Amino acid sequence: ENYVVSDYIAEFWNCLTNGMFVVLAAFGIVNAIKHQQGKRVVALYMGLLFVGCGSACFHATLKYTTQLLDELPMLYLCALGFYSLVEIDRTIGFGWKLPVALIALQTAITVTYIFWVQSPIFHQVAFASTVCASVAFGYRRQCEMTISNRTRRMLQRLLLQGFLGMAGGFLVWNLDNIFCHRLRTYRAHVGAPLDAILQLHGWWHILTAYGSTYLLLWVHLTKLARQGHDHLFTIRHFAGLIPYITLKSPKKID
């Protein structure tokens, strides 16, 4: 079904749905800068933006080089989230050692994936391991902190929403792989534009975009709570669709 909708875009709907990454990331960047919420928070949203743009490039071209842009930024964003959770205080605890270690690890994974183990399973294991390590360490941080019940509920809700988004995306991605031929038949039967609803890989992009955003908000909120700014922030949704953290009394948090 390549180049069906457009002569210039290989997988039109899979490319278009990456726009959700771009919208959520762009809104997060603008909001973080506006409320001076810190360079690390801006960097996290920049990473999310890079993931969406890389995936869009791959689905537009279906080239191996752009496939790497689709897959590798996911690992780098998780590593950045892990760094933000470890170096959660104002003062840097590990200095240059932790960034160098993370860069060396991600470089080793990248080189191995490109030159030796060109298997999706290797990428999936590396990605899942990084996510699990980040969530486990962040949850440990959360348990160590003395925070209000309201803040704890907000953190738990964000973590649950992030998990549901990622798990739901993973589910529809697998359904798309398993029932690929049957879904093609259904899409051909219903025709445009209703066939877009059955583009399950596109739903994978939308759900993981939301899941990733909620997990980034969880990292951000954990950072704020660690620094004792519970009374300064709240979580809101722009147009009921785009979640973000805004400070009640904006001040620079870095």
Solvent accessible surface area in square Angstrom, and as a share of the most:
residue,aa,sasa,rsa
1,E,94,0.42
2,N,80,0.41
3,Y,105,0.40
4,V,109,0.62
5,V,79,0.46
6,S,25,0.16
7,D,118,0.61
8,Y,194,0.74
9,I,47,0.24
10,A,1,0.01
11,E,44,0.20
12,F,53,0.22
13,W,63,0.22
14,N,17,0.09
15,C,23,0.14
16,L,99,0.49
17,T,24,0.14
18,N,0,0.00
19,G,29,0.28
20,M,54,0.24
21,F,11,0.05
22,V,52,0.30
23,V,75,0.43
24,L,2,0.01
25,A,0,0.00
26,A,41,0.31
27,F,53,0.22
28,G,4,0.04
29,I,21,0.11
30,V,98,0.56
31,N,15,0.08
32,A,1,0.01
33,I,107,0.54
34,K,146,0.62
35,H,26,0.12
36,Q,103,0.46
37,Q,2,0.01
38,G,9,0.08
39,K,141,0.60
40,R,38,0.14
41,V,3,0.01
42,V,31,0.18
43,A,38,0.30
44,L,4,0.02
45,Y,10,0.04
46,M,98,0.44
47,G,16,0.15
48,L,0,0.00
49,L,42,0.21
50,F,100,0.42
51,V,11,0.06
52,G,0,0.00
53,C,56,0.33
54,G,1,0.01
55,S,4,0.02
56,A,23,0.18
57,C,59,0.35
58,F,36,0.15
59,H,8,0.03
60,A,21,0.16
61,T,52,0.30
62,L,62,0.31
63,K,124,0.53
64,Y,102,0.39
65,T,94,0.55
66,T,20,0.12
67,Q,49,0.22
68,L,25,0.13
69,L,71,0.35
70,D,25,0.13
71,E,25,0.11
72,L,14,0.07
73,P,5,0.03
74,M,36,0.16
75,L,1,0.01
76,Y,81,0.31
77,L,19,0.09
78,C,22,0.13
79,A,9,0.07
80,L,55,0.27
81,G,7,0.06
82,F,44,0.18
83,Y,41,0.15
84,S,2,0.02
85,L,1,0.00
86,V,14,0.08
87,E,4,0.02
88,I,1,0.00
89,D,50,0.26
90,R,136,0.50
91,T,109,0.64
92,I,79,0.40
93,G,65,0.62
94,F,116,0.48
95,G,36,0.35
96,W,177,0.62
97,K,129,0.55
98,L,25,0.13
99,P,41,0.26
100,V,79,0.46
101,A,57,0.44
102,L,25,0.12
103,I,116,0.59
104,A,58,0.45
105,L,96,0.48
106,Q,15,0.07
107,T,71,0.41
108,A,55,0.42
109,I,24,0.12
110,T,20,0.12
111,V,53,0.30
112,T,37,0.21
113,Y,10,0.04
114,I,40,0.20
115,F,136,0.57
116,W,183,0.64
117,V,61,0.35
118,Q,114,0.51
119,S,34,0.22
120,P,79,0.50
121,I,121,0.61
122,F,55,0.23
123,H,14,0.06
124,Q,70,0.31
125,V,89,0.51
126,A,13,0.10
127,F,34,0.14
128,A,49,0.38
129,S,64,0.41
130,T,21,0.12
131,V,31,0.18
132,C,87,0.52
133,A,49,0.38
134,S,12,0.08
135,V,42,0.24
136,A,64,0.50
137,F,50,0.21
138,G,0,0.00
139,Y,104,0.40
140,R,147,0.54
141,R,34,0.12
142,Q,2,0.01
143,C,75,0.45
144,E,97,0.43
145,M,17,0.08
146,T,142,0.82
147,I,24,0.12
148,S,56,0.36
149,N,110,0.56
150,R,94,0.34
151,T,0,0.00
152,R,67,0.24
153,R,135,0.49
154,M,13,0.06
155,L,0,0.00
156,Q,91,0.40
157,R,121,0.44
158,L,3,0.02
159,L,33,0.16
160,L,100,0.50
161,Q,55,0.24
162,G,0,0.00
163,F,130,0.54
164,L,103,0.51
165,G,9,0.09
166,M,38,0.17
167,A,42,0.32
168,G,22,0.21
169,G,0,0.00
170,F,113,0.47
171,L,106,0.53
172,V,25,0.14
173,W,54,0.19
174,N,44,0.22
175,L,63,0.31
176,D,22,0.11
177,N,84,0.43
178,I,121,0.61
179,F,83,0.35
180,C,40,0.24
181,H,142,0.63
182,R,139,0.51
183,L,16,0.08
184,R,104,0.38
185,T,86,0.50
186,Y,107,0.41
187,R,17,0.06
188,A,84,0.65
189,H,156,0.70
190,V,66,0.38
191,G,25,0.24
192,A,91,0.70
193,P,101,0.63
194,L,105,0.52
195,D,25,0.13
196,A,25,0.19
197,I,104,0.53
198,L,48,0.24
199,Q,30,0.14
200,L,31,0.15
201,H,34,0.15
202,G,1,0.01
203,W,104,0.37
204,W,43,0.15
205,H,6,0.03
206,I,37,0.19
207,L,56,0.28
208,T,7,0.04
209,A,0,0.00
210,Y,45,0.17
211,G,0,0.00
212,S,19,0.12
213,T,1,0.01
214,Y,25,0.10
215,L,29,0.14
216,L,13,0.06
217,L,1,0.00
218,W,4,0.01
219,V,10,0.06
220,H,5,0.02
221,L,0,0.00
222,T,0,0.00
223,K,4,0.02
224,L,0,0.00
225,A,7,0.05
226,R,79,0.29
227,Q,34,0.15
228,G,46,0.44
229,H,15,0.07
230,D,30,0.15
231,H,130,0.58
232,L,18,0.09
233,F,0,0.00
234,T,20,0.12
235,I,37,0.19
236,R,126,0.46
237,H,80,0.36
238,F,110,0.46
239,A,82,0.64
240,G,59,0.56
241,L,116,0.58
242,I,21,0.11
243,P,4,0.02
244,Y,34,0.13
245,I,1,0.01
246,T,5,0.03
247,L,6,0.03
248,K,116,0.49
249,S,63,0.41
250,P,80,0.50
251,K,94,0.40
252,K,121,0.51
253,I,1,0.00
254,D,35,0.18
